[in-house]
Amino acid sequence: MPQTNHDVRYEADERPPPALTLGLGIQYTVLAVATVVLTPAILISTAGGSEAYLNWAVFAALAVSGVATVVQAVRIGRLGAGYILVMGSTAAFLPMSVTALAEGGPGLLATLIVMSSLAQFVLGAKMALLRRVFTPTVAGTVLMLIPVSVAPIIFRQLTAVPDGTPEAAAPITALVTLGATVLVALRLSGAWRVWAPGIGLAAGAIAGLGFGIYDLERVAAAPWIGMPDIAGYPGLDLSFDNTFWALLPGFLIVTLVGAMDTLGDAIAIQRASWRKPRAIDFRSIQGAINADGLGNLLSGVGGTVPNTTYGSGVAIAELTGVCARSVGVCVGCLFIALAFFPKLVAMIVALPGPVAGGYLAVIVGLLFVFGVKILTNDGLDYRKSLIVGFAFWVGLAFQFDLVYPMLREGAWGQFLGNGMTAGGITVILLSGFLDLTASRPKRLRTALAIDALAEIDTFLRGFAKTKGYDEPLTERLRAVAEETVHALLGSEAKGSPDVDRELLVVARPESRSTGIEFIASVKDLNLEDQLAMLSEGVTEMPNEAETPLRLLRHYATSVQHQQYHDTEIVTIRVDH
C-alpha cells in the first residue's frame, strides 16, 4: 500500500513564504556555484586559454545556468521539468573540450557544443524510440570512462602551482582539500554531508593562503559589479574541418549520456516533490531533457562549457522537504545576478590548482560510482558483463596510448585518442549487436478499439504457441492484453470504439518472464496512478471502470505506464 511522504513540507505547486524561498535559494546557489565556476576555469587554464576568454566563459556559465534552472522550474511548453532541477557546468565534457581548445580554439569548442546539443532535442522528442539504443549498459559504461578521460587533467591540476612555491605546497593543499571533503562526507550525515564539497574547498583555500598560492591579486583586481569585455566572446567556428568531425562523436555520446543523467535526476525529484506517491510523468522528463538541451545550446552560443542537472539539488529537496518550483526560480535568478559580481566569482576562480584538482577528483569519482550503480540496478548477466568489461578496457587502453600507437596517427588519432569516445563507441556497437542477434519480438499493429481484441487475442495465442507456453500462462497473457486495452480505452470506449488511435503490441520473451508492450497515442490518466488509488481504496471511479484495473493487477507481475507528449507505452511483465 503506497505511503504518504510526510517529510514534504511544500509540494512542487505550493508556495512557501518569501523568506524561506530566498533562504533556500541561497543555500542551493552556494552549494552549486563552485562547480559552475571551477569547471570552465579548469578547462581554460589546462588548455592555455586567454584571460579574457576565461572571464567571459565563467560569466556565461553562470548566466546560462541561471536561465536553464528557471526554465526547468517554470516549464515553458515542452521545455522544463516543472520541478527544482539546478543546472550547472559539467566536468563530463572536460577531456574532449581540452582537445577542442588545443586543436581548434574556443570557436571550435562552441560549435561542437551547439551541434551536439541538438541531439538532446531529438532524444527529448523521440524518447520512446531511442530508449532501446541508449540503454543503462551504455550510460553506465560511459560514466565509468569519464573519470579515466579526466584523470590527466586532474593530475595536472594537482601540481599546478607558481614557480618558486615550496615543494610541500601542492601535495599538502590537495590533501587538505581531499581530506576535508571525504572525511566530512563519510562521518557526518544530513545537511553536513551535502555541504562536504564546500567545506573541502574552504579548507583547501585556507591551506593555499598559508602557502601563498591563493591568487589574491586576481580577487583584488576584480571589480565588485560589472561584466567581462565582449572581446573575450569566442564566436562560432563554422569551417567544419577534419578536427570538428573527429571530435563530434565524442561530444554526441557524452551529450546523450548526460541526458540519461538528467533523466535520473528528473525521476528522483518527482519522487521527492509530492506527499502522495505518483507514477513517473515522462512528459516532465522530456521537458527536463529539452531544457538540458537548451542549456547546452545556449552554452555553445554563449561561448562556455555545457551544463547538466545537479543531483545535489535533489538531496537538498529531500533534506528540507521544500520542493516548490519558486525555489528553483530563485536559484536561477541568483545565478544570473552573481554573474554580474566579478569580485565574488574571482574568489572561486583564484583557488589554487591543487584545490581545484582535489575537488574535481571527488566529483568524477562519484561519476564512476554512479555509472556502476546504473549497471548493477539494471542487472548484469554474463553478456552485459562482457560488454562492459571489454569496452572499459578499450577506453582505458586508448586513453593512455597502451596499444597500437599507429592508430593514434592521422585522422583516427583524434577520434580514438579519447578513452571515453573509444569505449563509448565499443559499448554501443556491442550492445547493438547483442540486441540485433537476440530473439526477435513479435509485433502486431492495429487500431486501439474494442473490435481489435479478437485480433490481439489471436496474435498472443500464436506467440504463446511458438514459445511452447502452457495453457495457464497463455490464458494469463490473453487476460492481461484484454484488461490493458479496456483500461486504455476507458469505460466509454465500449460504446464508441476510438478508431483514430493506433496500437502497437510487442510481445518479447525473457529468461523467466514475458514482456508485452502496448504503444499508443497519449492520454491524460496514468494506469499506475489509478492502480495506486485502487490499492488505497479511495478511488472515485465507478465499479465498471475499476474492473479492468483490478484484473490487470491480479494477472500481471508488474505494470509500467510511460506517458510522453505524443506516445504512451504500457509495459506489462508476466512471470512464468
PyMOL commands that set and color helices and strands:
alter all, ss='L'
color gray80, all
select helices_A, chain A and resi 18-47+51-74+91-104+106-125+127-130+136-158+169-187+191-194+196-211+216-221+230-232+242-272+282-302+311-320+325-338+342-349+353-378+382-399+405-408+411-416+419-437+450-467+471-489+491-494+527-536+543-555
alter helices_A, ss='H'
color red, helices_A
select strands_A, chain A and resi 87-89+307-309+442-447+502-509+513-520+558-563+568-575
alter strands_A, ss='S'
color yellow, strands_A
deselect
rebuild
show_as cartoon
